[in-house]
Structure formats: structure tokens, C-alpha cells
């Protein structure tokens, strides 16, 4: 009886360990990740307006059809990235994601910054140079530090009426994203 109980406990522990190892390694083996989906849009260092979501069409990024989206992919190894522009006078949000799709920073126009977006994204080495005043920045720049170099920025706009979507997306297309030239 005790021997059977020990075999049962040993089997359960071994099964649990194998289960945890498999669960933790599966994401590393995935061929399609958030980063590969984002990279397919070719939005490196530019604001790309995403096509509106329509019913019946695949929606790999799980976007809300009521919103307009701008996407920009940046690589901080090329230097700090900047997001700058004026967004429409309606609800908007900006989120900075790492390559795993984890939000490292997010803000909205409800945070009291108005309609102007002026964000600088720096890696730790660039932040040190910034602290030593070796990088010039404009006054009022919102500074975001990232632990990784590969990032993407997603801007969401909420047009109050469908008729305003085209104008909102045109204003979003004017937002600059990427290293300063």
C-alpha cells in the first residue's frame, strides 16, 4: 500500500515537472509570434495606418473595428526613437510594446497632455547619455525607457462618427515615428 502511494506521488511529481517544462518552452518554439505579425506590416520607423477591420476578414491582431490604428516599429540600437505629432480632438491612446507584445508604456489624451504627442523612447544606455546631457532633447519631451531595443508603437483613435474616420487617419499619418534625422 505504501509502495503504491509512493509510486503515485512520484508519478504525479514527474508529470507535473514535465507539464511545466512543456508549457514554458512552447512559446519559444512558436514560429508565428506578435513580433513576426507586426514585422509583416513593414512599419519600420514610420507611422503606418492599418486597414479598417471588416467582418469576415482575418483579424490577426484582434483589433477593435470601431477604432483607427497607426503602427510604428522601432529599433533603439539605431538611436533613440521619437513619436511626434498632433492627434485629433477625440479619444486617443498610445502604447509602446516590446517584441513579446508586453506594454512597457501607455498614455491617453485623458492624461492631461492635450492633443500633442511628443515622446522619446530610449534604451538604458541612451538614458544614461541623456542624464549626462550628451543627447539634446526638446523641452516637454515625455521620456520612456525600454529595457529592449526592438519595440513597436500602437496609436488608437476613436472617431466619434464613421464619416470622420478618413480625416482622423490622415491626421494620424502625419505623426512622425523613428529616429531623428
C-alpha positions in Angstrom: 0.0 0.0 0.0 2.8 2.5 0.9 4.8 1.4 -2.1 1.8 2.1 -4.4 1.3 5.5 -2.8 5.0 6.4 -3.3 4.8 5.4 -7.0 1.6 7.5 -7.3 3.2 10.6 -5.7 6.4 10.1 -7.8 4.4 9.8 -11.0 2.4 12.9 -10.2 5.5 15.0 -9.4 7.3 13.8 -12.5 4.2 14.5 -14.6 3.9 18.0 -13.1 7.5 18.8 -13.8 7.2 17.6 -17.4 4.0 19.6 -17.8 5.6 22.8 -16.5 8.6 22.4 -18.8 6.4 21.9 -21.9 4.3 24.9 -21.0 7.3 27.1 -20.5 9.1 26.0 -23.7 6.2 26.1 -26.2 6.3 29.9 -26.7 10.0 29.7 -27.6 9.2 27.2 -30.3 6.3 29.2 -31.9 7.0 30.3 -35.5 4.3 33.0 -35.5 4.7 35.5 -32.7 3.5 39.0 -32.0 6.8 40.3 -33.4 6.5 38.3 -36.7 2.9 39.6 -37.2 4.0 43.2 -36.6 7.1 42.8 -38.8 4.9 41.7 -41.7 3.4 45.2 -41.8 6.8 46.8 -42.7 6.2 49.8 -40.5 9.8 50.4 -39.5 10.4 54.0 -38.5 7.2 55.2 -40.0 3.5 55.6 -39.0 1.5 53.0 -40.9 -2.3 53.4 -40.9 -3.8 49.9 -40.6 -6.7 48.9 -42.8 -10.0 49.0 -41.0 -11.2 45.7 -39.6 -14.1 44.3 -41.6 -16.3 41.3 -40.7 -15.3 38.0 -42.3 -11.7 39.1 -42.9 -9.0 37.6 -40.7 -8.1 39.9 -37.8 -4.7 38.5 -36.6 -4.0 41.5 -34.3 -7.5 41.2 -32.7 -8.2 44.9 -33.4 -11.5 46.7 -32.5 -13.4 47.6 -35.7 -14.6 50.9 -34.1 -11.1 52.3 -33.8 -8.5 53.5 -36.2 -4.9 52.3 -35.7 -1.4 53.6 -36.5 1.5 51.2 -36.2 5.2 52.0 -36.0 8.1 49.6 -35.4 11.4 51.0 -34.0 14.9 49.6 -33.2 16.6 51.5 -30.5 20.0 50.2 -31.5 19.8 52.7 -34.3 19.4 55.5 -31.7 16.5 56.9 -29.6 13.1 56.8 -31.3 10.7 59.7 -31.2 6.9 59.9 -31.7 5.8 63.4 -32.5 2.6 64.9 -33.9 -0.8 66.3 -33.2 -3.7 63.9 -32.9 -7.4 64.8 -33.5 -9.6 66.2 -30.7 -11.2 62.9 -29.7 -10.1 60.0 -27.6 -6.7 58.5 -28.5 -4.2 56.3 -26.8 -0.5 55.5 -27.4 1.1 52.2 -26.2 4.7 51.1 -26.6 5.2 47.3 -26.7 8.3 45.1 -26.5 8.8 42.4 -29.1 6.8 39.9 -26.9 3.7 42.2 -27.0 4.0 43.4 -23.5 3.1 47.0 -22.9 6.1 49.0 -21.4 4.4 52.4 -21.6 0.9 53.7 -22.3 -0.8 57.1 -22.2 -4.0 58.7 -23.5 -5.2 62.2 -24.2 -7.1 62.0 -20.9 -3.7 62.2 -19.1 -3.7 65.9 -19.5 -1.1 66.1 -22.3 -3.6 67.6 -24.8 -3.6 66.6 -28.4 0.1 66.9 -29.0 2.2 63.7 -28.7 5.9 64.2 -28.1 7.5 61.0 -26.8 11.2 60.0 -26.8 11.9 56.3 -26.3 15.4 55.4 -25.0 17.2 52.2 -24.1 19.2 52.2 -20.8 22.5 53.3 -22.4 20.8 56.2 -24.2 19.0 57.2 -20.9 22.5 57.4 -19.2 23.7 59.7 -22.0 20.5 61.7 -21.6 21.2 62.1 -17.9 24.7 63.2 -18.7 23.2 65.8 -21.1 25.0 64.2 -24.1 21.8 63.9 -26.0 19.8 67.1 -26.8 16.1 66.9 -26.4 13.2 69.4 -26.7 11.7 70.8 -23.6 8.5 68.9 -22.7 9.5 65.6 -24.3 8.0 62.7 -22.4 10.8 60.2 -21.8 10.1 56.4 -21.9 12.9 54.0 -21.1 12.8 50.5 -22.6 14.9 47.5 -21.4 15.0 46.2 -25.0 15.8 47.6 -28.4 13.0 46.1 -30.5 9.7 47.8 -30.0 6.5 48.8 -31.7 4.1 51.7 -31.0 0.4 51.4 -31.5 -1.7 54.5 -31.7 -5.5 54.1 -31.3 -8.0 56.8 -32.4 -11.7 56.7 -31.7 -13.6 58.7 -34.3 -16.9 59.9 -32.9 -18.6 59.2 -36.3 -17.7 56.9 -39.2 -17.7 59.9 -41.5 -14.7 61.4 -39.6 -12.5 58.2 -39.9 -10.7 59.3 -43.1 -9.8 62.7 -41.6 -8.6 61.2 -38.3 -6.5 58.7 -40.2 -5.0 61.4 -42.4 -4.0 63.3 -39.2 -2.6 60.1 -37.7 -0.5 59.6 -40.9 1.2 62.9 -40.2 2.6 61.7 -36.9 6.4 61.0 -37.2 7.9 57.9 -35.6 11.5 56.7 -35.5 15.0 58.2 -35.0 15.5 61.9 -35.5 17.2 62.7 -38.8 
